[in-house]
Amino acid sequence: METEALIVKYIDILSESMRQSMRKYKEEADSGELFNLTITQLHYLHAINEMDGPTFKQLVEKFNVQKSTVTDIVNRLIKRNMVYKKQSEEDLRTFHLYLAEKGKEVLRIESMGYYYFARKMTKCLEDDEKKQFTELLRKIVNEIDK
C-alpha cells in the first residue's frame, strides 16, 4: 500500500478512536451539553473565544457567510446561555459577543476530552518518541497553515 493511502487509513482509525474517546469522556464527565451542539455552533464558540469580543460583522467575515446565518447561530447560542452580547460604548449600533460561563465550560470540557485522547494515543510511546512525535506534528501543522 502506498504511503499516502496508509496515512489516510491511520488518520481514519485515529479519527474514529478520537470520536469514541470523546464520547467516553463525555459520559465520564457527565457533559452531555457539549455533544448537543452542532459542529458549526462549536466553531462559533471557538471563534468568539479566540477573537475576544467579536462583532457580528467580524464573524460574517471570518466564516464568509451571510449576516442572517451568523445572527441565527449566535441567537441559538444566546438562548442556550453559552454566549452573551454587549452593546458597544463607541457605536451603539454594534454588539460584541462574549462567552458566558456555560460556553467557557463547554470549551474546557472539549479541551479535556482532547487531553484524554492524547494520553490514550501516546501511552505506548517512550519519552523520546513522544518528543519526536510532537516535533513531527508541529512540522505538519506549520506546513498546513501556509
N, C-alpha and C positions, 0 to 999 in steps of 0.2 A: 504494500500500500504506500502510495506516495506521501511525503512529509505533510503537505497541506491537508490531505484527507485525514491523516492521523490527528493532526491538530484539531480539525473540525470535530472529529469523533470524541477527543478528550474534552474539548470545550463543552460539547453537548452533555457528556457524562457529568462534568463539573457543574453545569447549569442545573441539571436535574437534582444533583446532590445538594446544591445550594437551596433550591426550592424546598426540598424535603427538610433540610436543616432549619430553614426559616419557619416552616410550618411547625416543626417540633419546638423551636424556641418560642414561637407564639403561644403554643399550648402551655409550655412550662412557665412562661411569664404572664399567662392569662391576659394576653394583649390582642384580643380579637379586633379591637378598633382599627389597628394597623392594617389588617387584612380585609377590612371592609371598605378600604379606599381603592379607587381606580389608580392605575399607574400614572395617569395624567394628573390626578389630584396630588399624588405623591411627588411628582415632578414640580408642581406648583409650590408645595410646601418647601421643597429644597431650594427652589429659586428665591422664594420670599426670604428664607433664612440667609442665603448667600448674598443676596442683593441688599439686605438690611434696609427695609423700608421702601421698597419699590412702589412706583405708581402703577396704575392700571396700564398707562401708556408704555411704561418700561417693560411690563410683561407682554404686551402686544408685540413689541419689538423683539424681545427675547425669543418668544415662541413662534413668531411670524404667523399670527392668527388674527382673526377679526376681534374687535373690541368686545362684541357681544359674546364671543366664546370665552374670553377672559372673565368678563362680568359674570357669566353663568357659573363657571368653575369656582371663582372666588366666592360668590354668594353661597354656593353649596358648602364651602369650607367654613364660611362665617356661620351658617346655620348649625354646623356641627361643632361650633366653638373651638375651631382649630386656628382660625385667623381672625384678626380684627382690623378695621380700618380707622385711620385717624386723619382728620382734616388738616391740610397744610396751613401753617400760620402765614406763609408768604402768599399763597394763592388759594383762596377759599373754594375754588372750583376743583381743586386737586386733593385726592386722598392718597395717603401712604398706607401700605399693608405691612402688618407685623404678625408674627406667630404668637398665638395665645399659648398658655401653659400646656393645653392639651395637644396642640400642634408640635410644640417642643418635645413633649413626651413621646409622641409617635416617632419623631426622628431619632430620639435617643434609643427607643426600643429597636428600631430598624438597625441602627448602628451596632447595638449589642448583638443582634442576630448575625450581623456580618462578622463580628469578632468570634462568635461561637463557631461559625463555619470556618473561618481562617484557622482557628485552633484545631478543628477536626481535620482540615485539609493538610496541615503541616505537622501533625503529631508523629508521622512516620519519618520525618527528616531530622538529621543531626543539626546542631547549631550552625556549622559551616555551610551546610546545604540550604538552610533557611536564609542565610545571608546571600548565597548565590541566587536563590530563587527570587529574593527581594530585588536584587540588582537586575535580574532579567525582567521582572515585572516593571521596574522603573524605566528600563530602556524601551520596553514595548509601549508603555503609557506615553513617554516623551515623544516617541515616533508617531503614535496615533494622533496626538494633539497638534501635530504640524499641519 
